[in-house]
Structure formats: C-alpha cells, structure tokens
Amino acid sequence: MSITDASNAGPPLSVRLRSQLGGYGFLLPWLLGFVVLTLGPAVSSFYLSLTDFGLMGPANWVGAENYVRIASDDPRFWTAMRVTFTFVLLSVPLKLMFALAIAVALNKGLRGLTVFRAIFYLPSLVGGSVAIAVLWRQVFAGDGVLNQVLAALFGYEGPSWISNPSTSLYTLVLLAAWQFGSSMIIFLAGLRQIPQDMYEAASIDGASRSRQFFKITLPLLTPVIFFNAVILTIDAFKAFTSAFVVSDGSGGPIDTTLFYTLYLYQEAFTNFRFGYASALAWVLVVIIAIFTALSFMSAKYWVHYDD
C-alpha cells in the first residue's frame, strides 16, 4: 500500500468504532424508552388482542375472534364509531378556522402581541384537563351559567345541554374548538414566513384584502394547514377526557358521547375484557393510519410548496 492509499483509508477502525459507540451511548436512553415504553407494550397489546385475557385468568388464544366480533356482533362499536367520526368531522374544521382567524388577526402587528398570544394559547394548556371538563359540565347543565345568561337576556329557559341527546355531543365539539392555541401559534409562524412584497404587489394591482387572503395567504399556508389538520385529526380520534368527565364515564345520555376511546376504556377497566379492548385499540390504530395515509395522498392536489 502506498502512502497515498494509506492517507485515503480514513481513521483506524478502533477510532471509528469508539465514535459510533459514543453516538449510540447518547441514543441509549431514548432507545431504552422506546423499547420498554412503546414497542414492548405495543407488541404485548397485539398479542393480547388475539386472546380472551380478562385480568383474573390466563390469556387463552382465540385468534381473530375479537376482530370478528368487532365487525359483526358489537353494536356499541358502531355507535362509538359514529360518535367519534361526527366529533372529528365537526371539531377539526372548527378548530382550524378559529386558529387561522385569530392568527391572521394577531399578525396585524398589535401592541402587546405576546400577551394576546399567551391569552389565546392558555385554553390549549388547560382545556384538556379534568378541571375544565368539570367546569364545562357546570356551564352547560340545566341550571348552568349558559341557561342563566339566556334567561336573563332573552327570557329563554334552555335545556340541560349536557343531558340532552340532541345537544350533548355538540357541547364537547365546542370544548374541543376552544382549544385552538397550539394550531394558532403554528399558523402565526407560517404567516410570518410569507413575503410582504407579495402583498404590496397585489395592493398595487388593486387586489382587495379578501382577494389577497384567498389568492396569496391561503395557498402559501397550505403546508401549515395540512400539518395542523393531520395533527388535529389524530388528536380528535384520541379524545377521551372531556367525554369521560362530562358523562361520568358512561358515554351518556344514551351513548351520544360514547367516544371510541371511552368505549375502549369501558371494555378494559369496567368490563375487564383486556383482550377485546386491545383489539379495539389496534382497530383505532388502523383507522388513524388510513386517515393519515389518505391525507398524504390528497396533499399533492392542494398543498403548495415553494416549487
């Protein structure tokens, strides 16, 4: 081997190995957490979904029996699906619209912008808590704050919005739409990246504010809209706390607030059918994966990047 070949051979193997081991050492805490807290439970859950495990007895292998029952012999599963899909289809667009509207307003260069951002972001921090869900139940109860305001202003005796099957789910949609702070911050960051000279050129050409919004702002924000829509959709499918607290864990009245996750919880921790609950969890994983895949497939038709 010539001197030139030796110089091009790179560092000795022991040096490269030590360098790689150092990198893996820094990754080790994350790898351990992933294997122990994520991958391990996921594999165990999939195994349990193929058994009739009920906590008190052994896990007997039943194969695909749980999945067959879900598809063909479980009316509450289809009720939970209907309630959850209604919640997703209503809450996600509402949250996106609120977040975008507030972000556009805050992007005008208001004084005390950081204060307003903190105020509008606050519901996202506390809105998913048990305390806020309890407060929400008091607001929409038969003798709650909302009915008291309606009676004082309009003389209208409102129903118990939480206990009425026709309105109970929509109160939870409003609670979800109220938590738009995270999406608002992301929208605001996206708005700050749009070049101002595009608006100036549009103004010189005589474009109105509304035309600038639909022809400049929305097209350039589509990557941010897509990101927020995917994240909010996944979160909506996983919604649990509000329905559990408002309905006292029952999904009532008459299952109108029976979110999919709440039904899964009932099967696992009320009926102690952990095998069946594991199968329900994997069905939810597949549903979310399908929705996410469809979102990415449709993105090429409406999401516009720099190119």
Disulfide bonds with the S-S distance in Angstrom:
none
